[in-house]
Amino acid sequence: MASIDDLADRVERLLLRHEELQRTHALTVSQLAAVTSERDSLKSRLAAARQRVEALLDRLPPATIPAESDLSSSQARSDDE
């Protein structure tokens, strides 16, 4: 009779543990959905920001690179001063 009572206690603890794990799993799934949604939102915002930055870069005038002779004469002038 004692072994049946022990077995019943163990089964009861196992059922409680199973219910606890089911609640934990449901919470984890919910948190994963929230984090996934937040990640997707951040990726979307990043893509939009990238497009805005690229549009601004396209609006900049082309960079003018001074010719090598201009650099030499500028340095010579600054050395003379």
C-alpha positions in Angstrom: 0.0 0.0 0.0 2.9 2.4 0.7 4.4 1.9 -2.7 1.0 2.9 -4.3 0.9 6.0 -2.2 4.5 6.9 -3.1 3.7 6.3 -6.8 0.5 8.5 -6.5 2.6 11.3 -4.9 5.2 11.1 -7.6 2.6 11.1 -10.3 1.0 14.2 -8.7 4.3 16.0 -8.5 5.0 15.0 -12.1 1.6 16.5 -13.2 2.3 19.7 -11.3 5.7 20.0 -12.9 4.2 19.3 -16.3 1.6 22.1 -15.8 4.4 24.4 -14.7 6.5 23.6 -17.8 3.4 24.2 -20.0 2.9 27.7 -18.5 6.7 28.5 -18.9 6.6 27.3 -22.5 3.5 29.5 -23.2 5.2 32.5 -21.7 8.4 31.8 -23.7 6.5 31.5 -26.9 4.7 34.8 -26.1 8.0 36.5 -25.4 9.6 35.1 -28.6 6.7 36.5 -30.6 7.1 40.0 -29.0 10.9 40.0 -29.6 10.5 38.8 -33.2 8.0 41.6 -33.8 10.3 44.1 -32.3 13.2 42.8 -34.4 11.1 43.1 -37.6 10.1 46.6 -36.7 13.7 47.6 -36.0 14.8 46.1 -39.3 12.1 48.0 -41.1 13.2 51.3 -39.4 16.8 50.6 -40.3 16.0 50.0 -43.9 14.0 53.3 -44.0 16.9 55.2 -42.3 19.3 53.7 -44.8 17.2 54.9 -47.7 17.0 58.4 -46.3 20.8 58.5 -45.8 21.4 57.3 -49.3 19.0 59.9 -50.7 20.8 62.6 -48.8 24.2 61.3 -50.1 22.8 61.3 -53.7 21.9 65.0 -53.2 25.4 66.0 -52.3 27.5 67.5 -55.0 30.3 65.4 -56.4 33.5 65.7 -54.4 36.2 67.7 -56.2 39.7 66.3 -55.7 42.4 68.9 -56.2 44.9 68.1 -58.8 48.4 66.9 -57.7 50.0 70.2 -59.0 47.5 72.2 -56.9 48.5 70.3 -53.8 52.2 70.9 -54.5 51.8 74.6 -55.0 49.6 74.9 -51.9 52.3 73.1 -49.8 55.0 75.2 -51.3 53.1 78.4 -50.3 52.5 77.2 -46.8 56.2 76.3 -46.4 57.3 79.8 -47.5 55.2 81.4 -44.8 
